[in-house]
Amino acid sequence: MLTRAVSGPLGEALGQTVVVENRPGAGGNVAGAEVARNGRDDHTFLIAPTTTQSVNPFIYTNIPFTFDKDLQPVGLLANSKLFLLARPGLEPKDLASFIAYIKANPKALSFGSAGNGTTPHLAGELLNVGLGAAETHVPYRGAAPAIQDLMAGQIDYAFGPANFLPMVKAGKLRLLGVASRQRAQGYADVPTFAEMGVDRIFADSMFGIYAPASMSADRVRRFNVELNRILSTSRIGAQFAEYGAEAVAKTPAEFQELVRAEKAVFVPVVKALSIKAE
């Protein structure tokens, strides 16, 4: 949805038709392999979660390309914060009491995710580490089935993006906190973990744009300039906000600084727990 929102304005700016082709699978590895192998026409780009670059090399075996060798950063498309969602009947009613409950009951609850090694999974493991807990992880094949089971009371909590927040308004879920360094735009009353004294529960879902390593610096620079101009418009900002995301304009170097910070948070947990993709 985010890519299609900018594809029209990008086509106008570049004077070319922009085609969006979905290649799902393996946490972005399938799409990444396609661009690395067959995208050397100077017109093909990859849009993928930044964990494809920062985390996948540590959780997948036999990735058919080398990210930092075969691809290069172009810019950041968007950032989507993850929210802590609980089943309606869970005893803690707010983030402070939730944290206190887990500290007192470090093995009593279960949390769901979109699958092993996904950002919602890593958020849950960061929470375990931060609270000295060992709550049970239940992986699903995607975020939607995890949230469905959460609403049904099969699991106790999960981290999910803002597109699931309408279920909170409908009373099907309880919103407790946001796993980010700052409160979320539009949800100023939802606290961060840092405000509760629990540090490093940072699990923003970032979506980056990459190009084959062979693409010239001039082409990358042109695409980045046009992309950032579009991302800075109020129309795209409002459209992204509807999807629970923030449009973020960054240079390739600034974008990579964010990826390095993400890697520094996630990879130690991945290594400590020996997390592997299913």
Residue pairs with C-beta under 8 A, 6 or more apart in sequence:
1 243
2 47
2 77
2 78
2 207
2 240
2 243
2 245
3 20
3 47
3 77
4 20
5 236
5 239
5 240
6 77
6 227
6 230
6 231
6 236
7 18
7 19
7 20
8 18
9 230
9 233
9 236
10 18
10 226
10 227
10 230
11 17
11 18
13 226
13 229
13 230
14 222
14 223
14 226
16 43
23 30
23 31
23 34
24 30
24 31
25 31
26 56
26 60
26 277
27 49
27 51
27 52
27 55
27 56
27 59
27 60
27 117
27 118
27 277
28 46
28 48
28 49
28 51
28 52
28 56
29 52
29 56
29 60
29 63
29 64
31 46
31 47
31 48
32 46
32 48
32 52
32 65
32 67
32 71
32 210
33 63
33 64
33 65
35 44
35 45
35 46
35 71
35 210
35 211
35 212
36 64
36 65
36 70
36 71
36 212
37 64
37 65
38 44
39 45
39 46
39 211
39 212
40 212
40 214
40 215
42 214
42 215
42 216
42 219
44 211
44 212
45 74
45 209
45 210
45 211
45 223
46 71
46 209
46 210
46 211
47 77
47 207
47 208
47 209
47 210
48 207
48 208
48 210
49 119
49 205
49 206
49 207
49 208
50 206
50 207
50 208
50 258
50 259
50 262
51 117
51 118
51 119
51 122
51 262
51 266
52 67
53 67
53 68
53 71
53 208
53 210
53 259
54 259
54 260
54 262
54 263
54 266
54 267
55 117
55 122
55 263
55 266
55 267
55 270
56 63
56 67
56 117
56 277
57 63
57 67
58 267
58 270
58 271
58 275
59 116
59 117
59 270
59 275
59 276
59 277
60 117
60 276
60 277
61 276
65 71
69 213
70 212
70 213
71 210
71 211
71 212
71 213
72 210
72 211
72 212
72 213
72 215
72 220
72 252
73 208
73 209
73 210
73 252
73 255
73 256
73 259
74 208
74 209
74 210
74 211
74 220
74 223
74 224
74 227
74 252
74 255
75 208
75 209
75 223
75 224
75 227
75 228
75 249
75 250
75 251
75 252
75 255
76 206
76 207
76 208
76 209
76 248
76 249
76 250
76 254
76 255
76 258
77 207
77 208
77 209
77 227
77 231
77 247
77 248
78 206
78 207
78 240
78 245
78 246
78 247
78 248
79 204
79 205
79 206
79 207
79 245
79 246
79 248
80 161
80 162
80 204
80 205
80 206
80 207
80 243
80 244
80 245
80 246
81 161
81 162
81 178
81 179
81 180
81 184
81 204
81 205
81 244
81 246
82 119
82 120
82 123
82 159
82 160
82 161
82 178
82 179
82 180
82 203
82 204
82 205
83 159
83 160
83 161
83 162
83 164
83 165
83 175
83 176
83 177
83 178
83 179
83 184
83 187
83 190
84 95
84 98
84 157
84 159
84 175
84 176
84 177
84 178
84 179
85 147
85 150
85 157
85 158
85 159
85 160
85 164
85 167
85 168
85 173
85 174
85 175
85 176
86 92
86 98
86 150
86 156
86 157
86 173
86 174
86 176
87 150
87 151
87 153
87 155
87 156
87 157
87 173
87 174
88 151
88 153
88 171
88 172
88 173
88 174
89 153
90 98
90 156
90 157
90 174
91 97
91 101
92 98
92 100
92 101
92 176
93 174
94 176
95 176
95 177
95 191
95 193
95 196
96 196
98 157
98 176
98 177
99 131
99 193
99 196
99 198
102 108
102 109
102 127
102 131
102 133
102 135
103 131
103 132
103 133
106 131
106 132
106 133
106 134
106 135
107 133
107 134
107 135
107 136
108 135
109 135
109 136
109 156
109 157
110 135
110 136
110 137
110 138
110 155
110 156
111 124
111 127
111 135
111 136
111 137
111 138
111 155
111 156
111 157
111 158
111 159
112 120
112 137
112 138
112 139
112 140
112 146
112 147
112 149
112 150
112 155
112 157
112 158
113 120
113 121
113 123
113 124
113 137
113 138
113 139
113 140
113 143
113 146
113 158
113 159
114 120
114 121
114 139
114 140
114 141
114 142
114 143
114 146
115 121
115 139
115 140
115 141
115 142
115 277
115 278
116 139
116 275
116 276
116 277
116 278
117 270
117 275
117 276
117 277
119 159
119 203
119 204
119 205
120 143
120 146
120 158
120 159
120 160
120 203
121 137
121 139
121 275
122 203
122 266
122 269
122 270
122 275
123 159
123 179
123 201
123 203
124 135
124 137
124 158
124 159
125 137
125 269
125 273
125 275
126 179
126 200
126 201
126 202
126 203
126 265
126 266
126 269
127 133
127 135
127 179
127 193
127 198
127 201
128 134
128 135
129 269
129 272
130 193
130 198
130 199
130 200
130 201
131 198
135 156
138 146
138 149
138 155
139 278
140 146
140 149
143 160
143 161
143 164
146 155
146 158
146 160
147 158
147 160
147 164
147 167
147 173
149 155
150 156
150 157
150 158
150 173
151 167
151 172
151 173
157 176
159 179
159 203
161 205
161 244
161 245
162 184
162 186
162 187
162 243
162 244
162 245
163 243
163 244
164 173
165 175
165 187
165 244
167 173
168 174
168 175
175 187
175 190
176 190
177 190
177 191
177 192
177 193
177 196
178 184
178 187
178 190
178 191
178 192
179 192
179 193
179 201
179 202
179 203
179 204
180 192
180 202
180 203
180 204
181 192
181 194
181 202
181 204
182 192
183 190
183 191
183 192
184 190
185 241
185 246
186 241
192 201
193 199
193 201
194 201
200 265
202 265
203 265
204 262
206 248
206 258
206 259
206 262
207 245
208 255
208 259
209 223
209 227
211 219
211 220
211 223
220 252
224 251
224 252
227 249
228 249
228 250
228 251
229 249
230 236
231 237
231 247
231 248
231 249
232 247
232 249
236 247
237 246
237 247
240 246
240 247
250 258
269 275
